[in-house]
């Protein structure tokens, strides 16, 4: 809609590589600690007690 209002063709677009790169870095910085914490917790759990439900 915005392209049509400014008289631009609909298939002309720009891809802001800097914003996409910064977003990927931020997501990675959030995802790595969020995945390490449960993995370390699971590694410390005794297998037989986890299976027994206790």
N, C-alpha and C positions, 0 to 999 in steps of 0.2 A: 504494500500500500504506500509506504513511504517512497519507494522508488518511483512509483507512478506519479505521485504528487510532485516530485522534483524533476520529472521528465527523463528519468534514467531508465535504461532497459532493465527488465526483471532479472536477467541472468548475470548482471554485473554485481559482484559482491566482493568484499574484502575480508580477508581472514587475519584477525589481529594475533599474530604469532606470539607476541610478547605476553599478552594476557593469557593465552592458552598455556604457554610455558610456565608462567607464574602459577597458574591454577594447578598444573600437574605437580609442580614442586610442593605446593601447599597440601595437596591431597596425599602425596607420598609421605610428607612429614607427619601428617595426622594418621595415616593408615599403618605405618610401620610400628609405632608404639602400641597402637590399638590391637594389632595382631600378635605382638610379642607377649603382651601381658597374659592373655588366656593360654597361650602356648606354654609359657613357663609354668603357669599354674597347673596345667594338665600334665606336664612332665614330672612335677613333684608329687602328683597323686599316686597313691598305691593302687595298682591295677586290680587286685583281688577285692579290695574294699570298695572300689568304685563299682565293680560288677555286682557286688553284694548289695549295694544301695546304701551303704552306711557312711 
